[in-house]
């Protein structure tokens, strides 16, 4: 086995019964953790238990806005409301405040940095939000891009069985390569890095060079 490395799987737009529960089953079977970024207006009461289950498994629950709008088009007050509403919902369900924010569409401007207290998370994606991208393409892209300290951007959204299949395939391969899967908070802790407000991270050391 190779020297141990750390990676974080992150999932947007859930929870969705039939998708999120399948992903949690994989995480539980493999003994690993991930992070879930929640859009609060999309939480269905019957699926709330999946957020709590993920949290109880050691996954972190993070903020992905209230409505999944392009927040560069919103006022600062509306941006704050999006964040605060989602914070309240996450606290209601798991009892803990988020520590990170993922911008919808990864659309970012200085106004958002000024209004939102959290470090922003992007991640390395595999276009898994596109239904026509087959599971095998997702698998190959994740494996090709994998590196120490990476944040992997995935979606536990409706009808995304291809991502469930991809996660099932990549985890044992990356484990064999020496990767440990941790939630996003522990990823930064393992490297002794304190993520900063006003920056966007695709990995512990992969920071978006915004110039607003």
N, C-alpha and C positions, 0 to 999 in steps of 0.2 A: 504494500500500500504506500502511496505517496505521502509526503509531509502534509499535516493537517492544514486545511484552508477553510475559510468561512464564507458563507453565501446566504442570502436571504430571499426567500420566495415571498412575493407580495401579490395580493389579489384585490381587484377593484370590482365594485358594482354589485356585490352580493349583499346579504345572503340569498341564495336561491335554492329551494328544496329540489333535490335531484342533481344538483351540481355541487354546491358548497358541502353538503353532507358527504358526497363521494370524495371530495378533496380532503375533508377532515378524516375520513376513514383511512386514506393513504398516509396522511401525516401521523395518525395514531399508530398504524401498523408499523411504520418505519421509525417511530420514536423521534420525530422531528417537529420543529416549530416553524411558524410563518407569521405573516402580518396581513391583516385585512383592512382595507380602506373603504369606509362606509359612506354612502349617499343617504342621508337620513330620510328624505322624502320617499325613498324607494324601499324602505324597510316594511315588509309585510308582517303583521302581527303573528301570523302562523309560522314565520321563519325566524323570529327573534331568538328562539332557543339556540339556533346555530351560532349566533354571535356569542352568546354566553358559553356555549360548549367550546368554541375556539379559544375564548379567553381562559376558561378553566383548564384547557390543555397547555397553556403557556404561550399562546399566540397573542400578539398585541393587536389592539383595535384602534385604528387611526381615522383621521378626518379626510373625507373626499368631497366635502361641500354638502349643502342641503338639496340643491336641485340639479346639479351637474350642468350648470350654465357656463358659458364663456365669461369668466369673471373679469376679464379685461374690459368688458362692456358695462360693468356694474359700477355704482358709486361706492365710495369707501364704506358708507353706512350699510349698504346692501351686502357688501362683501363680509363685513363683520357679522351681520345677521345670519348669513349662510354658515359661517364658522360656528357661531355661538349656538345656533339651533342644533347643529350636528353634535357639538360637544355635549349639550344637555341630554340628547338622546343616548349617546354612548355612555355617559355617566349613569343614566337611568337604568340601562341594561346591565352594565358590567361594574359600575361603581368606581370607575377610574377615568380620568381625563386623558384624551389623546396627547401624544407628544410630537406628532408629525402631520403634515398636510400634503396631499397630492392634488395638484391643480387639475380640474377637468380639462381634457384635451392638451394637457401640458402647456396651456396658454397662460403666460406670465407677463406682468408689467410691474413697474415700480410701485404703483398704487397698491397692488396686492401685497408686496413686501412690506409696505408701510402699515397696512391694515391688519396683517395676520402675524401672530406672535410665533408661529411654529416654523422650523426649518421645512423647506419644500423637498419632496421626494419625486424624482422622475423614475429612473430605472432603465434597464436594458430590456426592451420588448422583443416579441417575436410575431407581431401583428396578429395576436390571438383574438383580437376583437373583430377580425375580418372572418366571416363564416366560411369563406371559400378556401382559406389557408388550411391545408390538411394537417392532421396530427403529426405526420412524419416530418413535415417542414418545420413545424414548431419545435419538435424534438431536436432536429439537427441544428437549428439556429441557436437554441438555448445551450446545447453542448459546445458548439463552436465558440460562443461568446463567453462562456463561463470563465471567471477569474476570481482570485482571492479578493474578498471585500465587495463583491458585486451585489447589487439589488436587481432582482429579476421582476419585471413588470408583467403580470398576468391578470386574467379576469375570470371570476367565478360567476359570470352573468348567465342569463337565460340561454338555453340551447347550446352551451359551450362544452359539449362532451369531448370535443377534440383536445381541449386543454386538460380535462381530467385524464385522458389517455396519455397526453404528453407528460404530465406530472408523474403518473405511474411509471413511465418509462425512464425519465431522466434521473429520478432520485437514486435508485440503486447504482446507476452508472457513475454519478458524481460522488456518491459515497465511496465507491471503489477507487476513485481518483483522489480521495483524501479530504473531501469536503464535509464540513459539518454545517447543517442547516439550522439557522437561528432566527428569531424574530428580529425586526429591524433595530429595535432598541439595543438588544444584546450585540448586534453586529458592530455598532459603533463602540460599545463598551469593550469588546474584545480587542479592538485596535487602539483603545485609549484616546479616541477622538470625540470631542464634544461638538456636535453639529450646531451650526450657527444660524440664527435668524437672518433672513435676507439672502440665503443661498439655496440653490437647488442641487440635490445630490442624486447621481445615478449609481453611486457606490461610495464607499467610505472616502476614497480619494478622488472620485470622479465628480467634479463640481462644474456645473454649467457656467460658462463665462459671460454672464449677463452684464450689459453695460447700459444702464438706464440713466 
